[in-house]
């Protein structure tokens, strides 16, 4: 979220009815299902709901995959000059065995490509799956600028076709290494799952990665000169990622959760938000859906398909804040479908697509088509920037089992940099349990960030952290770490235990909880 957009707009649309204090703050109401008591709560399992398959479909064996040797040398240690070597993939995701093209530009005579699958691997966190022979270097043209939408893209030639035969499903970082040893860069790509049935689905938020990508100058927040009124109205996937040595937002907001989930050996599936939007049945019979640390930009199709899965029993975990806030549209580029993301924001009336009858590419909560994010996960985005302790409200909740936390315990710096809260003007779809209520001050005003849990009539459990730092905190292991917002090992241990409780339960099927 951009600093100038930190205060969500006051909507003029009619507000849904306000629930009473007991409905908002109380525990979830009992469901019309025969739910056995488990650790003080009733938890419905997939086998108890007619028509839901219990075992996961044949696919990735995460536990077996992570017995393979990892490679500690996968990280970029010599980034070199900004344009020394860089590239992008012609597809954000592929099925195992499908090819894709790499478009690479380099000042060096030659380079190699190493494909690393991100996981646990005994703590190495990556495994080398494939390495290319040396490829002839090519210096490609500068960015192309589309004036009508202020979009930066490339017109680069493909330099290498990559065959993914034998690659397991998962998140990949392809590392480009110049053979003279002067530069390295990453290219992210997802080898997506064919089926999600019986699996916990990790959704890579590639739309949000691209919204903040300033390669070529503008992104959806600022123009090349830094001015807001020169920002892009559409952004292209046909370009490298400028941030974090080419990895975009994956490192900060997603990789720590991938490592933890793979260490646990859970049945996992991997997709991108674009895959979810494109395939209406992709989430059919998924045990749960995991939205990661920064998952702001969604298409209407993705929202509909996630809602449908939730309302048919798929658990939903939102491990960030500001989730499903911006409505976008995907359009093709010269390289294929869904390679351009359109988001006019407050200028939606100028969007040719909107004039042609397509949904407005503005905030979901805004008129003329208000669909507040609370309808999905119970919370409303409330602001940026904040830095505050996370304060426990309900230590007896099953998610906090094993943490040793007590009412009022605080975990420094865990709330930030964006946060969500329960807003009675935009009620959740079911009564919520408030697990944490953390006082914050934003713009000299007192408010709070909330962590909530609620259950749907389908039996699905929904968990939302209300803070963007949740996934980042999984990496906190020692003393206060300035590079990780000052979070310490105590905070990391708390977040890891809660997340393990969540993932274990959500991987087993609908996690409806009845009052204690």
Buried (B, 14 or more C-beta within 10 A) or exposed (E): BEEEBBEBEEBEEEBBEEBEEEBBBBBBBEBEBEBEEBBEBBBBBBEBBEEBBBEBBEBBBBBEBBEBEBBEEBBBEEBBEEBBBBBBBBBBBBBBEBEBBBBBBBBBEBBBBBBBBBBBBBEBBBBBBBEBEEBEBBEBEEBBBBEEBBBBBBEBEEBBEBEBEEBBBBBBBBBBBBBBEBBBBBBBBBBBBBBBBBBBBBBBBBBBBBBBBBBBBBBBBBBBEEEEEEBBBBBBBBBBBBBBBBBBBBBBBBBBBBBBBBBBBBBBBBBBBBBBBBBEEBBBBBBBBBBBBBBBBBBBBBBBBBBBBBEBBBBBBBBBBBBBBBBBBBEEBEBBEBBBBBBBBEBBEEBEBBEEEBBBBBBBBBEEBBBBBBBBBBBBBBBBEBBBBBBBBBBEBBBBBEBEBEEEBBBBBBBBBBBBBBBBEBBBBBBBBBBBBBEBEBEEEEBBBBBBBBBBBBBBBBBBBBBBBBBBBBBBBEEBBEEBBBBBEBBBBBBBBBBBBBBEBBBBBBBBBBEB
